[in-house]
Structures are given as structure tokens and as C-alpha cells.
């Protein structure tokens, strides 16, 4: 089952913005992994991965609830 995660720009709850490149599947565990890159990095290099469940989770800090990553658009 492929994720319904939209490709595009996201803001992390701490403020930095990222571009979701795609969702991949781990060959060993079959887990879905979000592939994304930072948009605040001047050289635009580097890709990061994070489990899809963690990317989409809601977190609580200081009594407030946030989406870990907020979709900003394509």
C-alpha cells in the first residue's frame, strides 16, 4: 500500500522548511520511509529519511499539540 503523503514543501514544527522528494520502501523491513531535503541549506545538498509514521505524527510540547511536519504546498 503506497502512502498518500503529498510531495511538496513542509515546515517542521521547529520552523525549518523541507521538500519531500518521495516515499520509499525498505527492502529489509517493508517500512515506508519519507525521503526529503532541507530547503534552508545553502548548497541544497543532502537527503534525509524518516519513517512515514514519524513524519506524519502529532507531537505535544509545552502543553501544545503540533503536526511534526505541516504541508505548505507543491
PDB file of N, H, CA, C and O in Angstrom:
ATOM      1  N   UNK A   1       0.841  -1.189   0.000  1.00  0.00           N
ATOM      2  CA  UNK A   1       0.000   0.000   0.000  1.00  0.00           C
ATOM      3  C   UNK A   1       0.880   1.244   0.000  1.00  0.00           C
ATOM      4  O   UNK A   1       1.670   1.441   0.923  1.00  0.00           O
ATOM      5  N   UNK A   2       0.756   2.070  -1.006  1.00  0.00           N
ATOM      6  H   UNK A   2       0.115   1.911  -1.756  1.00  0.00           H
ATOM      7  CA  UNK A   2       1.578   3.286  -1.133  1.00  0.00           C
ATOM      8  C   UNK A   2       0.976   4.408  -0.297  1.00  0.00           C
ATOM      9  O   UNK A   2      -0.243   4.525  -0.172  1.00  0.00           O
ATOM     10  N   UNK A   3       1.828   5.207   0.258  1.00  0.00           N
ATOM     11  H   UNK A   3       2.819   5.112   0.157  1.00  0.00           H
ATOM     12  CA  UNK A   3       1.407   6.333   1.090  1.00  0.00           C
ATOM     13  C   UNK A   3       0.647   7.379   0.292  1.00  0.00           C
ATOM     14  O   UNK A   3       0.848   7.529  -0.913  1.00  0.00           O
ATOM     15  N   UNK A   4      -0.219   8.090   0.972  1.00  0.00           N
ATOM     16  H   UNK A   4      -0.382   7.968   1.951  1.00  0.00           H
ATOM     17  CA  UNK A   4      -0.936   9.209   0.384  1.00  0.00           C
ATOM     18  C   UNK A   4      -0.240  10.531   0.703  1.00  0.00           C
ATOM     19  O   UNK A   4      -0.821  11.598   0.507  1.00  0.00           O
ATOM     20  N   UNK A   5       0.974  10.470   1.182  1.00  0.00           N
ATOM     21  H   UNK A   5       1.446   9.602   1.341  1.00  0.00           H
ATOM     22  CA  UNK A   5       1.722  11.681   1.502  1.00  0.00           C
ATOM     23  C   UNK A   5       1.954  12.491   0.233  1.00  0.00           C
ATOM     24  O   UNK A   5       2.399  11.952  -0.781  1.00  0.00           O
ATOM     25  N   UNK A   6       1.653  13.780   0.290  1.00  0.00           N
ATOM     26  H   UNK A   6       1.291  14.218   1.113  1.00  0.00           H
ATOM     27  CA  UNK A   6       1.837  14.657  -0.866  1.00  0.00           C
ATOM     28  C   UNK A   6       3.294  15.087  -0.970  1.00  0.00           C
ATOM     29  O   UNK A   6       3.934  15.406   0.032  1.00  0.00           O
ATOM     30  N   UNK A   7       3.802  15.090  -2.186  1.00  0.00           N
ATOM     31  H   UNK A   7       3.282  14.831  -2.999  1.00  0.00           H
ATOM     32  CA  UNK A   7       5.126  15.670  -2.421  1.00  0.00           C
ATOM     33  C   UNK A   7       4.965  17.182  -2.342  1.00  0.00           C
ATOM     34  O   UNK A   7       3.908  17.720  -2.670  1.00  0.00           O
ATOM     35  N   UNK A   8       6.009  17.854  -1.909  1.00  0.00           N
ATOM     36  H   UNK A   8       6.868  17.417  -1.642  1.00  0.00           H
ATOM     37  CA  UNK A   8       5.948  19.307  -1.832  1.00  0.00           C
ATOM     38  C   UNK A   8       6.718  19.831  -0.640  1.00  0.00           C
ATOM     39  O   UNK A   8       7.571  19.149  -0.072  1.00  0.00           O
ATOM     40  N   UNK A   9       6.399  21.047  -0.281  1.00  0.00           N
ATOM     41  H   UNK A   9       5.706  21.601  -0.743  1.00  0.00           H
ATOM     42  CA  UNK A   9       7.116  21.751   0.775  1.00  0.00           C
ATOM     43  C   UNK A   9       6.401  21.546   2.112  1.00  0.00           C
ATOM     44  O   UNK A   9       5.174  21.599   2.195  1.00  0.00           O
ATOM     45  N   UNK A  10       7.206  21.311   3.160  1.00  0.00           N
ATOM     46  H   UNK A  10       8.203  21.268   3.092  1.00  0.00           H
ATOM     47  CA  UNK A  10       6.696  21.127   4.516  1.00  0.00           C
ATOM     48  C   UNK A  10       7.502  21.987   5.479  1.00  0.00           C
ATOM     49  O   UNK A  10       8.676  22.275   5.248  1.00  0.00           O
ATOM     50  N   UNK A  11       6.847  22.391   6.563  1.00  0.00           N
ATOM     51  H   UNK A  11       5.893  22.157   6.750  1.00  0.00           H
ATOM     52  CA  UNK A  11       7.544  23.103   7.640  1.00  0.00           C
ATOM     53  C   UNK A  11       7.553  22.205   8.871  1.00  0.00           C
ATOM     54  O   UNK A  11       6.511  21.728   9.320  1.00  0.00           O
ATOM     55  N   UNK A  12       8.752  21.985   9.406  1.00  0.00           N
ATOM     56  H   UNK A  12       9.598  22.373   9.041  1.00  0.00           H
ATOM     57  CA  UNK A  12       8.911  21.245  10.649  1.00  0.00           C
ATOM     58  C   UNK A  12       8.400  22.115  11.788  1.00  0.00           C
ATOM     59  O   UNK A  12       8.470  23.342  11.705  1.00  0.00           O
ATOM     60  N   UNK A  13       7.893  21.510  12.836  1.00  0.00           N
ATOM     61  H   UNK A  13       7.836  20.513  12.903  1.00  0.00           H
ATOM     62  CA  UNK A  13       7.318  22.297  13.925  1.00  0.00           C
ATOM     63  C   UNK A  13       8.335  23.239  14.578  1.00  0.00           C
ATOM     64  O   UNK A  13       7.943  24.185  15.260  1.00  0.00           O
ATOM     65  N   UNK A  14       9.620  22.995  14.380  1.00  0.00           N
ATOM     66  H   UNK A  14       9.938  22.226  13.826  1.00  0.00           H
ATOM     67  CA  UNK A  14      10.642  23.895  14.929  1.00  0.00           C
ATOM     68  C   UNK A  14      10.958  25.047  13.979  1.00  0.00           C
ATOM     69  O   UNK A  14      11.719  25.946  14.336  1.00  0.00           O
ATOM     70  N   UNK A  15      10.371  25.034  12.748  1.00  0.00           N
ATOM     71  H   UNK A  15       9.752  24.304  12.458  1.00  0.00           H
ATOM     72  CA  UNK A  15      10.485  26.196  11.869  1.00  0.00           C
ATOM     73  C   UNK A  15      11.169  26.006  10.531  1.00  0.00           C
ATOM     74  O   UNK A  15      10.872  26.746   9.593  1.00  0.00           O
ATOM     75  N   UNK A  16      12.075  25.043  10.401  1.00  0.00           N
ATOM     76  H   UNK A  16      12.316  24.442  11.162  1.00  0.00           H
ATOM     77  CA  UNK A  16      12.773  24.861   9.125  1.00  0.00           C
ATOM     78  C   UNK A  16      11.849  24.235   8.079  1.00  0.00           C
ATOM     79  O   UNK A  16      10.912  23.508   8.408  1.00  0.00           O
ATOM     80  N   UNK A  17      12.142  24.539   6.801  1.00  0.00           N
ATOM     81  H   UNK A  17      12.904  25.129   6.534  1.00  0.00           H
ATOM     82  CA  UNK A  17      11.333  24.013   5.710  1.00  0.00           C
ATOM     83  C   UNK A  17      12.094  22.943   4.938  1.00  0.00           C
ATOM     84  O   UNK A  17      13.320  22.975   4.825  1.00  0.00           O
ATOM     85  N   UNK A  18      11.312  21.982   4.404  1.00  0.00           N
ATOM     86  H   UNK A  18      10.316  21.956   4.497  1.00  0.00           H
ATOM     87  CA  UNK A  18      11.865  20.825   3.715  1.00  0.00           C
ATOM     88  C   UNK A  18      11.041  20.527   2.475  1.00  0.00           C
ATOM     89  O   UNK A  18       9.871  20.901   2.391  1.00  0.00           O
ATOM     90  N   UNK A  19      11.657  19.853   1.514  1.00  0.00           N
ATOM     91  H   UNK A  19      12.608  19.550   1.582  1.00  0.00           H
ATOM     92  CA  UNK A  19      10.977  19.407   0.303  1.00  0.00           C
ATOM     93  C   UNK A  19      10.897  17.886   0.335  1.00  0.00           C
ATOM     94  O   UNK A  19      11.925  17.210   0.382  1.00  0.00           O
ATOM     95  N   UNK A  20       9.679  17.344   0.309  1.00  0.00           N
ATOM     96  H   UNK A  20       8.844  17.893   0.271  1.00  0.00           H
ATOM     97  CA  UNK A  20       9.509  15.892   0.238  1.00  0.00           C
ATOM     98  C   UNK A  20       9.754  15.464  -1.200  1.00  0.00           C
ATOM     99  O   UNK A  20       9.095  15.937  -2.126  1.00  0.00           O
ATOM    100  N   UNK A  21      10.710  14.563  -1.369  1.00  0.00           N
ATOM    101  H   UNK A  21      11.245  14.179  -0.617  1.00  0.00           H
ATOM    102  CA  UNK A  21      11.095  14.058  -2.688  1.00  0.00           C
ATOM    103  C   UNK A  21      10.219  12.878  -3.077  1.00  0.00           C
ATOM    104  O   UNK A  21       9.714  12.819  -4.198  1.00  0.00           O
ATOM    105  N   UNK A  22      10.037  11.933  -2.151  1.00  0.00           N
ATOM    106  H   UNK A  22      10.447  11.981  -1.240  1.00  0.00           H
ATOM    107  CA  UNK A  22       9.238  10.748  -2.442  1.00  0.00           C
ATOM    108  C   UNK A  22       9.113   9.907  -1.178  1.00  0.00           C
ATOM    109  O   UNK A  22       9.660  10.247  -0.128  1.00  0.00           O
ATOM    110  N   UNK A  23       8.384   8.806  -1.300  1.00  0.00           N
ATOM    111  H   UNK A  23       7.939   8.530  -2.153  1.00  0.00           H
ATOM    112  CA  UNK A  23       8.290   7.818  -0.237  1.00  0.00           C
ATOM    113  C   UNK A  23       8.873   6.523  -0.791  1.00  0.00           C
ATOM    114  O   UNK A  23       8.493   6.072  -1.871  1.00  0.00           O
ATOM    115  N   UNK A  24       9.799   5.931  -0.040  1.00  0.00           N
ATOM    116  H   UNK A  24      10.108   6.297   0.838  1.00  0.00           H
ATOM    117  CA  UNK A  24      10.457   4.694  -0.452  1.00  0.00           C
ATOM    118  C   UNK A  24      10.060   3.578   0.512  1.00  0.00           C
ATOM    119  O   UNK A  24       9.502   3.824   1.581  1.00  0.00           O
ATOM    120  N   UNK A  25      10.359   2.359   0.108  1.00  0.00           N
ATOM    121  H   UNK A  25      10.812   2.159  -0.761  1.00  0.00           H
ATOM    122  CA  UNK A  25      10.068   1.207   0.948  1.00  0.00           C
ATOM    123  C   UNK A  25      11.380   0.493   1.270  1.00  0.00           C
ATOM    124  O   UNK A  25      12.175   0.215   0.373  1.00  0.00           O
ATOM    125  N   UNK A  26      11.602   0.201   2.537  1.00  0.00           N
ATOM    126  H   UNK A  26      10.955   0.427   3.266  1.00  0.00           H
ATOM    127  CA  UNK A  26      12.802  -0.504   2.982  1.00  0.00           C
ATOM    128  C   UNK A  26      12.747  -1.954   2.505  1.00  0.00           C
ATOM    129  O   UNK A  26      11.740  -2.635   2.699  1.00  0.00           O
ATOM    130  N   UNK A  27      13.821  -2.423   1.885  1.00  0.00           N
ATOM    131  H   UNK A  27      14.639  -1.869   1.727  1.00  0.00           H
ATOM    132  CA  UNK A  27      13.857  -3.789   1.362  1.00  0.00           C
ATOM    133  C   UNK A  27      13.933  -4.837   2.475  1.00  0.00           C
ATOM    134  O   UNK A  27      13.588  -5.996   2.246  1.00  0.00           O
ATOM    135  N   UNK A  28      14.373  -4.457   3.657  1.00  0.00           N
ATOM    136  H   UNK A  28      14.653  -3.515   3.843  1.00  0.00           H
ATOM    137  CA  UNK A  28      14.516  -5.412   4.756  1.00  0.00           C
ATOM    138  C   UNK A  28      13.270  -5.501   5.621  1.00  0.00           C
ATOM    139  O   UNK A  28      12.886  -6.591   6.045  1.00  0.00           O
ATOM    140  N   UNK A  29      12.636  -4.367   5.887  1.00  0.00           N
ATOM    141  H   UNK A  29      12.948  -3.482   5.542  1.00  0.00           H
ATOM    142  CA  UNK A  29      11.509  -4.345   6.835  1.00  0.00           C
ATOM    143  C   UNK A  29      10.175  -4.032   6.181  1.00  0.00           C
ATOM    144  O   UNK A  29       9.129  -4.193   6.809  1.00  0.00           O
ATOM    145  N   UNK A  30      10.194  -3.584   4.921  1.00  0.00           N
ATOM    146  H   UNK A  30      11.044  -3.453   4.411  1.00  0.00           H
ATOM    147  CA  UNK A  30       8.997  -3.175   4.186  1.00  0.00           C
ATOM    148  C   UNK A  30       8.404  -1.879   4.739  1.00  0.00           C
ATOM    149  O   UNK A  30       7.298  -1.497   4.358  1.00  0.00           O
ATOM    150  N   UNK A  31       9.119  -1.204   5.627  1.00  0.00           N
ATOM    151  H   UNK A  31      10.018  -1.514   5.937  1.00  0.00           H
ATOM    152  CA  UNK A  31       8.646   0.064   6.195  1.00  0.00           C
ATOM    153  C   UNK A  31       8.696   1.158   5.142  1.00  0.00           C
ATOM    154  O   UNK A  31       9.586   1.174   4.291  1.00  0.00           O
ATOM    155  N   UNK A  32       7.737   2.072   5.202  1.00  0.00           N
ATOM    156  H   UNK A  32       7.014   2.059   5.893  1.00  0.00           H
ATOM    157  CA  UNK A  32       7.741   3.225   4.299  1.00  0.00           C
ATOM    158  C   UNK A  32       8.592   4.324   4.915  1.00  0.00           C
ATOM    159  O   UNK A  32       8.475   4.629   6.102  1.00  0.00           O
ATOM    160  N   UNK A  33       9.455   4.916   4.086  1.00  0.00           N
ATOM    161  H   UNK A  33       9.550   4.668   3.122  1.00  0.00           H
ATOM    162  CA  UNK A  33      10.368   5.972   4.520  1.00  0.00           C
ATOM    163  C   UNK A  33      10.176   7.203   3.651  1.00  0.00           C
ATOM    164  O   UNK A  33      10.141   7.108   2.424  1.00  0.00           O
ATOM    165  N   UNK A  34      10.054   8.349   4.285  1.00  0.00           N
ATOM    166  H   UNK A  34      10.082   8.426   5.281  1.00  0.00           H
ATOM    167  CA  UNK A  34       9.932   9.609   3.563  1.00  0.00           C
ATOM    168  C   UNK A  34      11.336  10.097   3.224  1.00  0.00           C
ATOM    169  O   UNK A  34      12.204  10.163   4.095  1.00  0.00           O
ATOM    170  N   UNK A  35      11.553  10.436   1.964  1.00  0.00           N
ATOM    171  H   UNK A  35      10.848  10.383   1.257  1.00  0.00           H
ATOM    172  CA  UNK A  35      12.824  11.000   1.516  1.00  0.00           C
ATOM    173  C   UNK A  35      12.605  12.498   1.351  1.00  0.00           C
ATOM    174  O   UNK A  35      11.725  12.922   0.602  1.00  0.00           O
ATOM    175  N   UNK A  36      13.402  13.295   2.045  1.00  0.00           N
ATOM    176  H   UNK A  36      14.118  12.950   2.653  1.00  0.00           H
ATOM    177  CA  UNK A  36      13.216  14.739   1.989  1.00  0.00           C
ATOM    178  C   UNK A  36      14.549  15.456   2.090  1.00  0.00           C
ATOM    179  O   UNK A  36      15.549  14.885   2.525  1.00  0.00           O
ATOM    180  N   UNK A  37      14.546  16.734   1.675  1.00  0.00           N
ATOM    181  H   UNK A  37      13.734  17.198   1.322  1.00  0.00           H
ATOM    182  CA  UNK A  37      15.780  17.515   1.730  1.00  0.00           C
ATOM    183  C   UNK A  37      15.500  18.870   2.356  1.00  0.00           C
ATOM    184  O   UNK A  37      14.408  19.417   2.200  1.00  0.00           O
ATOM    185  N   UNK A  38      16.473  19.406   3.058  1.00  0.00           N
ATOM    186  H   UNK A  38      17.360  18.962   3.185  1.00  0.00           H
ATOM    187  CA  UNK A  38      16.295  20.715   3.680  1.00  0.00           C
ATOM    188  C   UNK A  38      16.290  21.824   2.632  1.00  0.00           C
ATOM    189  O   UNK A  38      17.036  21.769   1.654  1.00  0.00           O
ATOM    190  N   UNK A  39      15.452  22.819   2.843  1.00  0.00           N
ATOM    191  H   UNK A  39      14.847  22.863   3.638  1.00  0.00           H
ATOM    192  CA  UNK A  39      15.423  23.986   1.958  1.00  0.00           C
ATOM    193  C   UNK A  39      16.179  25.161   2.558  1.00  0.00           C
ATOM    194  O   UNK A  39      16.350  26.186   1.899  1.00  0.00           O
ATOM    195  N   UNK A  40      16.630  25.028   3.784  1.00  0.00           N
ATOM    196  H   UNK A  40      16.491  24.195   4.320  1.00  0.00           H
ATOM    197  CA  UNK A  40      17.367  26.102   4.441  1.00  0.00           C
ATOM    198  C   UNK A  40      18.874  25.973   4.226  1.00  0.00           C
ATOM    199  O   UNK A  40      19.626  26.892   4.548  1.00  0.00           O
ATOM    200  N   UNK A  41      19.317  24.842   3.685  1.00  0.00           N
ATOM    201  H   UNK A  41      18.706  24.095   3.423  1.00  0.00           H
ATOM    202  CA  UNK A  41      20.740  24.581   3.459  1.00  0.00           C
ATOM    203  C   UNK A  41      21.179  25.285   2.174  1.00  0.00           C
ATOM    204  O   UNK A  41      20.607  25.036   1.113  1.00  0.00           O
ATOM    205  N   UNK A  42      22.180  26.155   2.253  1.00  0.00           N
ATOM    206  H   UNK A  42      22.645  26.357   3.115  1.00  0.00           H
ATOM    207  CA  UNK A  42      22.606  26.962   1.112  1.00  0.00           C
ATOM    208  C   UNK A  42      23.034  26.150  -0.097  1.00  0.00           C
ATOM    209  O   UNK A  42      22.772  26.554  -1.230  1.00  0.00           O
ATOM    210  N   UNK A  43      23.687  25.014   0.115  1.00  0.00           N
ATOM    211  H   UNK A  43      23.900  24.686   1.035  1.00  0.00           H
ATOM    212  CA  UNK A  43      24.184  24.256  -1.032  1.00  0.00           C
ATOM    213  C   UNK A  43      23.146  23.271  -1.579  1.00  0.00           C
ATOM    214  O   UNK A  43      23.374  22.647  -2.615  1.00  0.00           O
ATOM    215  N   UNK A  44      22.017  23.127  -0.895  1.00  0.00           N
ATOM    216  H   UNK A  44      21.831  23.634  -0.053  1.00  0.00           H
ATOM    217  CA  UNK A  44      20.952  22.264  -1.396  1.00  0.00           C
ATOM    218  C   UNK A  44      21.320  20.793  -1.445  1.00  0.00           C
ATOM    219  O   UNK A  44      20.641  20.011  -2.110  1.00  0.00           O
ATOM    220  N   UNK A  45      22.367  20.409  -0.763  1.00  0.00           N
ATOM    221  H   UNK A  45      22.919  21.045  -0.223  1.00  0.00           H
ATOM    222  CA  UNK A  45      22.836  19.025  -0.775  1.00  0.00           C
ATOM    223  C   UNK A  45      22.239  18.249   0.386  1.00  0.00           C
ATOM    224  O   UNK A  45      21.805  18.824   1.384  1.00  0.00           O
ATOM    225  N   UNK A  46      22.228  16.964   0.236  1.00  0.00           N
ATOM    226  H   UNK A  46      22.580  16.498  -0.576  1.00  0.00           H
ATOM    227  CA  UNK A  46      21.850  16.087   1.330  1.00  0.00           C
ATOM    228  C   UNK A  46      20.393  15.686   1.295  1.00  0.00           C
ATOM    229  O   UNK A  46      19.501  16.519   1.135  1.00  0.00           O
ATOM    230  N   UNK A  47      20.172  14.412   1.447  1.00  0.00           N
ATOM    231  H   UNK A  47      20.897  13.735   1.578  1.00  0.00           H
ATOM    232  CA  UNK A  47      18.828  13.868   1.564  1.00  0.00           C
ATOM    233  C   UNK A  47      18.701  13.225   2.937  1.00  0.00           C
ATOM    234  O   UNK A  47      19.665  12.685   3.479  1.00  0.00           O
ATOM    235  N   UNK A  48      17.511  13.292   3.479  1.00  0.00           N
ATOM    236  H   UNK A  48      16.728  13.730   3.038  1.00  0.00           H
ATOM    237  CA  UNK A  48      17.222  12.710   4.778  1.00  0.00           C
ATOM    238  C   UNK A  48      16.088  11.708   4.606  1.00  0.00           C
ATOM    239  O   UNK A  48      15.288  11.826   3.678  1.00  0.00           O
ATOM    240  N   UNK A  49      16.017  10.728   5.490  1.00  0.00           N
ATOM    241  H   UNK A  49      16.667  10.632   6.244  1.00  0.00           H
ATOM    242  CA  UNK A  49      14.897   9.799   5.515  1.00  0.00           C
ATOM    243  C   UNK A  49      14.338   9.731   6.928  1.00  0.00           C
ATOM    244  O   UNK A  49      15.058   9.897   7.913  1.00  0.00           O
ATOM    245  N   UNK A  50      13.053   9.485   7.000  1.00  0.00           N
ATOM    246  H   UNK A  50      12.468   9.349   6.201  1.00  0.00           H
ATOM    247  CA  UNK A  50      12.377   9.358   8.288  1.00  0.00           C
ATOM    248  C   UNK A  50      11.207   8.406   8.066  1.00  0.00           C
ATOM    249  O   UNK A  50      10.551   8.476   7.026  1.00  0.00           O
ATOM    250  N   UNK A  51      10.932   7.519   9.018  1.00  0.00           N
ATOM    251  H   UNK A  51      11.464   7.462   9.862  1.00  0.00           H
ATOM    252  CA  UNK A  51       9.777   6.641   8.868  1.00  0.00           C
ATOM    253  C   UNK A  51       8.504   7.463   8.637  1.00  0.00           C
ATOM    254  O   UNK A  51       8.299   8.495   9.275  1.00  0.00           O
ATOM    255  N   UNK A  52       7.666   7.000   7.733  1.00  0.00           N
ATOM    256  H   UNK A  52       7.832   6.162   7.214  1.00  0.00           H
ATOM    257  CA  UNK A  52       6.437   7.711   7.389  1.00  0.00           C
ATOM    258  C   UNK A  52       5.587   7.977   8.625  1.00  0.00           C
ATOM    259  O   UNK A  52       5.072   9.082   8.797  1.00  0.00           O
ATOM    260  N   UNK A  53       5.437   6.983   9.477  1.00  0.00           N
ATOM    261  H   UNK A  53       5.856   6.086   9.337  1.00  0.00           H
ATOM    262  CA  UNK A  53       4.630   7.167  10.693  1.00  0.00           C
ATOM    263  C   UNK A  53       5.141   8.325  11.530  1.00  0.00           C
ATOM    264  O   UNK A  53       4.349   9.106  12.057  1.00  0.00           O
ATOM    265  N   UNK A  54       6.449   8.444  11.657  1.00  0.00           N
ATOM    266  H   UNK A  54       7.092   7.809  11.228  1.00  0.00           H
ATOM    267  CA  UNK A  54       7.039   9.515  12.446  1.00  0.00           C
ATOM    268  C   UNK A  54       6.859  10.863  11.737  1.00  0.00           C
ATOM    269  O   UNK A  54       6.590  11.873  12.387  1.00  0.00           O
ATOM    270  N   UNK A  55       7.006  10.880  10.415  1.00  0.00           N
ATOM    271  H   UNK A  55       7.225  10.060   9.887  1.00  0.00           H
ATOM    272  CA  UNK A  55       6.851  12.112   9.641  1.00  0.00           C
ATOM    273  C   UNK A  55       5.444  12.675   9.820  1.00  0.00           C
ATOM    274  O   UNK A  55       5.270  13.890   9.912  1.00  0.00           O
ATOM    275  N   UNK A  56       4.446  11.806   9.870  1.00  0.00           N
ATOM    276  H   UNK A  56       4.587  10.818   9.795  1.00  0.00           H
ATOM    277  CA  UNK A  56       3.049  12.233   9.932  1.00  0.00           C
ATOM    278  C   UNK A  56       2.500  12.397  11.349  1.00  0.00           C
ATOM    279  O   UNK A  56       1.356  12.817  11.523  1.00  0.00           O
ATOM    280  N   UNK A  57       3.297  12.074  12.352  1.00  0.00           N
ATOM    281  H   UNK A  57       4.226  11.733  12.211  1.00  0.00           H
ATOM    282  CA  UNK A  57       2.751  12.070  13.703  1.00  0.00           C
ATOM    283  C   UNK A  57       2.486  13.466  14.251  1.00  0.00           C
ATOM    284  O   UNK A  57       3.031  14.466  13.785  1.00  0.00           O
ATOM    285  N   UNK A  58       1.636  13.485  15.248  1.00  0.00           N
ATOM    286  H   UNK A  58       1.193  12.673  15.627  1.00  0.00           H
ATOM    287  CA  UNK A  58       1.338  14.690  16.009  1.00  0.00           C
ATOM    288  C   UNK A  58       2.120  14.586  17.305  1.00  0.00           C
ATOM    289  O   UNK A  58       2.158  13.527  17.931  1.00  0.00           O
ATOM    290  N   UNK A  59       2.740  15.676  17.707  1.00  0.00           N
ATOM    291  H   UNK A  59       2.709  16.537  17.199  1.00  0.00           H
ATOM    292  CA  UNK A  59       3.538  15.666  18.921  1.00  0.00           C
ATOM    293  C   UNK A  59       3.023  16.723  19.889  1.00  0.00           C
ATOM    294  O   UNK A  59       2.316  17.652  19.497  1.00  0.00           O
ATOM    295  N   UNK A  60       3.385  16.568  21.144  1.00  0.00           N
ATOM    296  H   UNK A  60       3.959  15.813  21.462  1.00  0.00           H
ATOM    297  CA  UNK A  60       2.982  17.534  22.157  1.00  0.00           C
ATOM    298  C   UNK A  60       4.229  18.109  22.815  1.00  0.00           C
ATOM    299  O   UNK A  60       5.115  17.378  23.257  1.00  0.00           O
ATOM    300  N   UNK A  61       4.275  19.424  22.867  1.00  0.00           N
ATOM    301  H   UNK A  61       3.555  20.018  22.508  1.00  0.00           H
ATOM    302  CA  UNK A  61       5.373  20.136  23.526  1.00  0.00           C
ATOM    303  C   UNK A  61       4.796  21.289  24.324  1.00  0.00           C
ATOM    304  O   UNK A  61       3.986  22.058  23.806  1.00  0.00           O
ATOM    305  N   UNK A  62       5.200  21.415  25.566  1.00  0.00           N
ATOM    306  H   UNK A  62       5.858  20.791  25.986  1.00  0.00           H
ATOM    307  CA  UNK A  62       4.766  22.512  26.427  1.00  0.00           C
ATOM    308  C   UNK A  62       3.250  22.655  26.456  1.00  0.00           C
ATOM    309  O   UNK A  62       2.724  23.768  26.456  1.00  0.00           O
ATOM    310  N   UNK A  63       2.553  21.529  26.480  1.00  0.00           N
ATOM    311  H   UNK A  63       2.980  20.624  26.480  1.00  0.00           H
ATOM    312  CA  UNK A  63       1.102  21.535  26.559  1.00  0.00           C
ATOM    313  C   UNK A  63       0.382  21.854  25.261  1.00  0.00           C
ATOM    314  O   UNK A  63      -0.845  21.961  25.245  1.00  0.00           O
ATOM    315  N   UNK A  64       1.136  22.011  24.157  1.00  0.00           N
ATOM    316  H   UNK A  64       2.132  21.924  24.170  1.00  0.00           H
ATOM    317  CA  UNK A  64       0.538  22.301  22.858  1.00  0.00           C
ATOM    318  C   UNK A  64       0.751  21.127  21.923  1.00  0.00           C
ATOM    319  O   UNK A  64       1.751  20.417  22.028  1.00  0.00           O
ATOM    320  N   UNK A  65      -0.192  20.922  21.004  1.00  0.00           N
ATOM    321  H   UNK A  65      -1.004  21.499  20.919  1.00  0.00           H
ATOM    322  CA  UNK A  65      -0.115  19.833  20.042  1.00  0.00           C
ATOM    323  C   UNK A  65       0.227  20.382  18.667  1.00  0.00           C
ATOM    324  O   UNK A  65      -0.347  21.378  18.228  1.00  0.00           O
ATOM    325  N   UNK A  66       1.171  19.725  17.985  1.00  0.00           N
ATOM    326  H   UNK A  66       1.637  18.916  18.342  1.00  0.00           H
ATOM    327  CA  UNK A  66       1.631  20.145  16.672  1.00  0.00           C
ATOM    328  C   UNK A  66       1.737  18.942  15.752  1.00  0.00           C
ATOM    329  O   UNK A  66       1.998  17.825  16.200  1.00  0.00           O
ATOM    330  N   UNK A  67       1.529  19.181  14.447  1.00  0.00           N
ATOM    331  H   UNK A  67       1.317  20.088  14.083  1.00  0.00           H
ATOM    332  CA  UNK A  67       1.947  18.195  13.463  1.00  0.00           C
ATOM    333  C   UNK A  67       3.449  18.319  13.379  1.00  0.00           C
ATOM    334  O   UNK A  67       3.975  19.431  13.364  1.00  0.00           O
ATOM    335  N   UNK A  68       4.162  17.184  13.323  1.00  0.00           N
ATOM    336  H   UNK A  68       3.734  16.280  13.336  1.00  0.00           H
ATOM    337  CA  UNK A  68       5.626  17.269  13.219  1.00  0.00           C
ATOM    338  C   UNK A  68       6.017  18.039  11.959  1.00  0.00           C
ATOM    339  O   UNK A  68       6.909  18.885  12.003  1.00  0.00           O
ATOM    340  N   UNK A  69       5.350  17.749  10.830  1.00  0.00           N
ATOM    341  H   UNK A  69       4.625  17.062  10.794  1.00  0.00           H
ATOM    342  CA  UNK A  69       5.582  18.455   9.587  1.00  0.00           C
ATOM    343  C   UNK A  69       4.243  18.947   9.045  1.00  0.00           C
ATOM    344  O   UNK A  69       3.299  18.170   8.908  1.00  0.00           O
ATOM    345  N   UNK A  70       4.167  20.226   8.743  1.00  0.00           N
ATOM    346  H   UNK A  70       4.934  20.858   8.854  1.00  0.00           H
ATOM    347  CA  UNK A  70       2.951  20.843   8.192  1.00  0.00           C
ATOM    348  C   UNK A  70       3.125  21.043   6.685  1.00  0.00           C
ATOM    349  O   UNK A  70       4.107  21.637   6.240  1.00  0.00           O
ATOM    350  N   UNK A  71       2.168  20.543   5.908  1.00  0.00           N
ATOM    351  H   UNK A  71       1.371  20.061   6.269  1.00  0.00           H
ATOM    352  CA  UNK A  71       2.212  20.682   4.452  1.00  0.00           C
ATOM    353  C   UNK A  71       1.969  22.136   4.073  1.00  0.00           C
ATOM    354  O   UNK A  71       1.007  22.752   4.530  1.00  0.00           O
ATOM    355  N   UNK A  72       2.860  22.687   3.220  1.00  0.00           N
ATOM    356  H   UNK A  72       3.642  22.186   2.848  1.00  0.00           H
ATOM    357  CA  UNK A  72       2.749  24.076   2.781  1.00  0.00           C
ATOM    358  C   UNK A  72       2.282  24.207   1.327  1.00  0.00           C
ATOM    359  O   UNK A  72       1.786  25.261   0.928  1.00  0.00           O
ATOM    360  N   UNK A  73       2.436  23.160   0.551  1.00  0.00           N
ATOM    361  H   UNK A  73       2.839  22.304   0.875  1.00  0.00           H
ATOM    362  CA  UNK A  73       2.026  23.196  -0.861  1.00  0.00           C
ATOM    363  C   UNK A  73       3.097  22.617  -1.750  1.00  0.00           C
ATOM    364  O   UNK A  73       4.180  22.239  -1.302  1.00  0.00           O
ATOM    365  N   UNK A  74       2.762  22.558  -3.027  1.00  0.00           N
ATOM    366  H   UNK A  74       1.883  22.864  -3.391  1.00  0.00           H
ATOM    367  CA  UNK A  74       3.661  21.955  -4.011  1.00  0.00           C
ATOM    368  C   UNK A  74       4.870  22.830  -4.305  1.00  0.00           C
ATOM    369  O   UNK A  74       5.720  22.458  -5.114  1.00  0.00           O
TER     370      UNK A  74
END
